[in-house]
Amino acid sequence: MFSGPYMITKITHRINESGFDTSFEGIRQPFYSIPSLDKYLQSLNNQILTTLREKIQEEDNRFIESPENILNEKNSSVSYASNGIGESITQSCESNLAPPYQSYVNITPQETTITHKKIKDILTEKTLTLTLDTQRSEILALFVFSTIYIGSNNTNNFKSYENNYSAIPLNFNWGGAKEYFDIEYFCVNQGTNLKIPMAKFETIDTFLEFMVNVYAGKVDTIISYLNPTLTIKSEIDNNLIDGITKAYIIDFPKNKSEKVYDEMIESDRNKIRTKIKKSYNLYKSL
């Protein structure tokens, strides 16, 4: 046995009729190599936080993949696609606000309108500010345009409230994208989706900047759904419409389990695909 400092790596207790004894295993340390208490605490805190994050992620994944959530998300997606922004209501929806937005002020929303062509022009301009190639820029524009079409199409123009043309809700956390929101919100019913708090955007530019920056990361996912071997234009168009439809169901307005798409009945998927196709054709005609 040497005198001096040791780093203890293992402690063992043994108990029997004659008493108990404790043994230690350790590594002899030079005096100046003993880790400081602060470093031990920092390491312990990091381990605890890592474990907590892993547990929270496991719980989130279990919830996302649960049959009840899959059913709710399927119904919500269909209701979203069928009703768009929905109808403004006077009943409070404050209890449905995600925590980052609970200080926002509830308002009676004002209608906003914009032409199809104007949306496409500004959208094209916004996508060009990103570091995307031509194919990815157009896919992003088509995806965003489809969410706007579903959210607020009105025969000859887009009509919504407070420049929220894609029906962006505040019932979950958008993280850093919060910077694009005004600090006010309004409430709507979207068919079976009741008392949904909706974001307010100060201008159409702010809204479209939010959309292209938030959903630019979905472009490669859409491309992964496509068949790169197709050469006939009509088949390429239909394949892209299918890819955007799948992305809309799984990734809009938030990420969902792929089971939401896989287990959705064909007639509901086709309802959404029909709207995506109309938005695709409208975009191409402008």
N, C-alpha and C positions, 0 to 999 in steps of 0.2 A: 504494500500500500504506500502510495506516494502522498506527501502532503501537498497542499496547494489546491487551486480551483479545478473542478471537474464539470463537464456538461453532462447532466444526468439524462440518459436516454430510455431507461426502463426501471420500474420499481415493482418488486414482487413481494406480496405478503403471504406468509404461511402460518396457519393456526392449527394447533393440536392440543392434546390433553396437558402437555407440559408447559404450554404457553404459546407465544407466537414470536416470529422473527421476521425481519424485513431485510431484503437484499436489494442492492442497487447495481445497475450497470451504467457505466459512463465513459466518457473520453476525457483524458487529462487535457487541460487547456493552458496555454501560456496566459499570463495575467491579462495582457492587452487584447487577447482575442475573445474574451468573454463578451457575447452579444449583449447589448444594452437592453434594459427593460422596455424601453420605448419600441425597439425593433421587435421584441417578442410580442408586445401588444399589437403592433401594426400587423405583424404576420397573422396573429390570432384573429384580428378584426377582418382581415382580407379573407381568411378561410371561412369565417362565419358568413360574411356577405356573399361569397361565392356559393356557399351551400344554400343560403336563402334564395338567391337568384335562381338556382337550379330547381329548388322546390316550387317556387312561384311559376317558373316556366313549365314544369311538369303538370301543375294544377291547371294552368291555362290551356295546355295541349289537351289534357283530359276533357276539359269543358268544351273546347272547340270541336273535338271529335265525338262528343256524346250524341246519341241519337236524338235527344230532345233539342239540342242546339242545331243539329243538322236540319231537322224539320222546321224549326223557327227561321233559320237562315233561308231555306228554300222558299217558305211562304213570304218572307220579307222581300226577297229578290223579285218575286213575281209581282207583289204589291207595288214595289218601287217602280218596276218597268211599266205597270199598268196605269199608275196614277201620277207619275212625275212628281213635281214639287208638292202636289196636293192642294188642299184648301186651307187658307189662313183661318185660325180659330182664336177666340178670345179667352178660352180656358187656359190656365197656367200649365206650362210644361217644365217648370223650373226643376222639379224633382228628377227629371230625366237628363239634365245637363251633366256632362262629365265634369269631374272636379276642377280642371283648369279653367272652366268657363262659368263657374258658379257665381262669380262677381259681375258677370255681364248683365246688362239691363234689358228687360223684356220690352219690346215695342210693337206697335201696330204697323205691319210692313206696308211699304209703298210698292205698287206694281212697277216693274221696269220691262222695257221691250227693246229689241234690237233685231235688225234684219239678218237673214241667213248669210248673206254675202259679207256683211260687216263682221260677223263672228268669224267666218272663214279667213278673212283678210288679217284680222288682228291675231288670230290663232296661228296662222302661218308665220307672221312676224315674230311671235313669241317663241315658236319652236326653233327658229333660226338663231336665237340667242344661245341655244344649248349646243354642246359639242357632240352632235349626232350626225351620222351620214344621211344622205338623201332618203334612203329607204326607211330608216328609223324615224326620221322627222315626219314623214308622211304617215307612218303607222301611228305615231303618237297623236298627230292631228286628227286622224280618223277616229281613234279611240275616244279622245276628248270630245270631238264633235258628236259622237254617238251618245255620250252621257248627257250632253246638252239637249240633243234631239229628244231623247227619252224623258229628260227632266222638264222640258219647257216648250216643246214644239206647239205652234198655234197657227196652222195653215200657212200664212204668208210671212210669219216672223217667229221669233222666240219670245215668249212672255213668261215672266217669273216675278219674284219679289226680291228686292234689294240686291240685284245683280247676281243672285245665286241661281244660275241657270242649270246647274247639274244636281240641284237638291242636296247640297253638302250639309250633313247633320252635325250637331254638336253633342251627340249622346255617347261619343267615345273620344279618346285622347288622340289628337293629331300631332302631338309632339311639337317640334320646332316650327311646323307649318302654321302654328298659331299666329305668327307675326302678320299673316295676310288678312286675318279677321278684324272686323270692327269689334268694338267692345259691347255690341248690342246683338240681340237675337230675336227671333220670332217663332211662333208655334204653328204647326200644321198637323192635319190628319192626312195620311196617305193610304186611303183604303183601310186595310186592316192594321196598318202601322199608325197607331194613335198617339197624339200629343208628342210629336217629334220636334225638338228644338233645332232650328236651322240657323246657319251662319249668315251674317250680313257682310257684304263686300262693298267697300266705299265706291269702287269704280269697276267697269268691265275689265280694264287692264289688270287691276289687282286680282280679280277673279281668275282670269286666264293665266296670269303668272303663277298663281296657286296651283291650278290644274296641271300645267305642263311640268312644273317642278316636282309636284307630288307623284305624278303618274309616269314620268320619264323612265323610272326604274322598272316599269311593267312591260316596256317594249320588247326586251329580249325574251320575256316569258311568252308574249304573243308569237314572236318568231319561232319559239320552240314548238308551238302548236301547228306550225305550217308544214306543208309538204313541199320541199325544195325541188322536187323532180318535175313538177307541173310546168307545162310550156304553153298551153292554150289559155288565152286571156280570160275567158269566162270561168274556167276552172280555177285559175289563180285568184280571181275576184271572189268566187264563192268560198274558196279555202280561207282567204283573209277574213271574210265575213264570219265564217265559223270560228276562226281564231279570236276575233274581237268579241264575239258572243260569249265564248268560254271565259275570256278574261273579264268581261263585264260581270258575269255571274260569280266568278271566284274572287275577283279583286276589287269590285266596286260596291259601295264606296270604301270598304275596308277588306283586308285579307280574310278569306274563309277557307275552310277545308275543301279539298277537291271533291269530297263526297257530295257537297252541295250541288255540284254540276252532275256528277256521275249518277246520283240517285234522284235527280229531278225528273219528273215524268216528261215524256217527249213532247206532249202538247204544250206544256209550260215553257220548255226550252225553245220550242218553235215560235211561241208568242214573242219572246225576247228577240229571237233571231230575225223575225219579220221586221221588227222596229229597227234593229241594227242594219238590216239590208236597205230599208228606206232611207236611213240617215246616210249610209254609204253612197247610195245613188244620188241623193241630194247634194252631198259634198262634191261628188265628181262632176255634177252638172253646173256648179257655180263658177 
